[in-house]
């Protein structure tokens, strides 16, 4: 039980860090999605959506965080790492997670329109563990706030 409580505390802590990245995206007028990559209890990569800023449709939070983590480790495989991301990854990002062999993916809010689970079959690496719903309400609220602001 003690280990589960510790894991829950860490999941909430690192997802809060991903939320901070999402808030940067929000402040810059980007869709507010943030991500961090963690090894052990250390953040080795972080990112937020920058598709508008970089004029690059692939500049999703996950892609930027994966690249930063790989650069940090000097390795292309992230087998001992966990990605915390505020929104369910899209199919493109799930493919990158597959190729990076990420050990674990934790996401906040589900993305019913563009999330990878829409495919109905697993596309993450077979060894990748998945946890959902961590700070999901907070992530969803930030997204709703962004889109309401966009429409006014």
KARAPE-V91935 format. One record per residue. RES is the residue in one letter. SS is DSSP state (~ for helix, > for strand, _ for the rest). NEAR is the number of other C-alpha atoms within 12 Angstrom. Layout:
res:RES ss:SS near:NEAR
res:RES ss:SS near:NEAR
//
This chain:
res:X ss:_ near:7
res:X ss:~ near:8
res:X ss:~ near:9
res:X ss:~ near:10
res:X ss:~ near:11
res:X ss:~ near:13
res:X ss:~ near:19
res:X ss:~ near:20
res:X ss:~ near:17
res:X ss:~ near:24
res:X ss:~ near:35
res:X ss:~ near:27
res:X ss:~ near:22
res:X ss:~ near:38
res:X ss:~ near:43
res:X ss:~ near:29
res:X ss:~ near:33
res:X ss:~ near:44
res:X ss:~ near:41
res:X ss:~ near:30
res:X ss:~ near:39
res:X ss:~ near:41
res:X ss:~ near:31
res:X ss:~ near:25
res:X ss:~ near:31
res:X ss:~ near:29
res:X ss:~ near:21
res:X ss:_ near:20
res:X ss:_ near:23
res:X ss:_ near:31
res:X ss:_ near:36
res:X ss:_ near:39
res:X ss:_ near:55
res:X ss:> near:48
res:X ss:> near:51
res:X ss:> near:45
res:X ss:> near:49
res:X ss:> near:38
res:X ss:> near:25
res:X ss:_ near:19
res:X ss:_ near:18
res:X ss:> near:21
res:X ss:> near:29
res:X ss:> near:31
res:X ss:> near:36
res:X ss:> near:40
res:X ss:> near:38
res:X ss:> near:44
res:X ss:_ near:42
res:X ss:_ near:32
res:X ss:~ near:24
res:X ss:~ near:19
res:X ss:~ near:18
res:X ss:~ near:15
res:X ss:_ near:12
res:X ss:_ near:14
res:X ss:_ near:18
res:X ss:_ near:22
res:X ss:_ near:28
res:X ss:_ near:41
res:X ss:~ near:46
res:X ss:~ near:47
res:X ss:~ near:40
res:X ss:~ near:35
res:X ss:~ near:40
res:X ss:~ near:47
res:X ss:~ near:32
res:X ss:~ near:27
res:X ss:~ near:35
res:X ss:~ near:31
res:X ss:~ near:18
res:X ss:~ near:21
res:X ss:~ near:22
res:X ss:_ near:14
res:X ss:_ near:18
res:X ss:_ near:22
res:X ss:_ near:24
res:X ss:_ near:37
res:X ss:_ near:30
res:X ss:_ near:27
res:X ss:> near:35
res:X ss:> near:42
res:X ss:> near:57
res:X ss:> near:55
res:X ss:> near:57
res:X ss:> near:54
res:X ss:> near:50
res:X ss:_ near:39
res:X ss:_ near:41
res:X ss:> near:31
res:X ss:~ near:27
res:X ss:~ near:23
res:X ss:~ near:36
res:X ss:~ near:37
res:X ss:~ near:22
res:X ss:~ near:32
res:X ss:~ near:45
res:X ss:~ near:31
res:X ss:~ near:24
res:X ss:~ near:33
res:X ss:_ near:29
res:X ss:_ near:37
res:X ss:_ near:29
res:X ss:> near:33
res:X ss:> near:44
res:X ss:> near:42
res:X ss:> near:45
res:X ss:> near:39
res:X ss:> near:34
res:X ss:_ near:30
res:X ss:_ near:26
res:X ss:_ near:16
res:X ss:_ near:15
res:X ss:_ near:18
res:X ss:> near:26
res:X ss:~ near:27
res:X ss:~ near:24
res:X ss:~ near:18
res:X ss:~ near:16
res:X ss:_ near:11
res:X ss:_ near:13
res:X ss:_ near:20
res:X ss:_ near:27
res:X ss:_ near:30
res:X ss:_ near:24
res:X ss:_ near:17
res:X ss:_ near:21
res:X ss:_ near:26
res:X ss:> near:24
res:X ss:> near:28
res:X ss:> near:28
res:X ss:> near:29
res:X ss:_ near:26
res:X ss:_ near:34
res:X ss:_ near:32
res:X ss:~ near:30
res:X ss:~ near:20
res:X ss:~ near:28
res:X ss:~ near:39
res:X ss:~ near:28
res:X ss:~ near:23
res:X ss:~ near:32
res:X ss:~ near:31
res:X ss:~ near:19
res:X ss:~ near:20
res:X ss:~ near:24
res:X ss:~ near:17
res:X ss:~ near:12
res:X ss:~ near:15
res:X ss:~ near:13
res:X ss:~ near:8
res:X ss:_ near:7
//
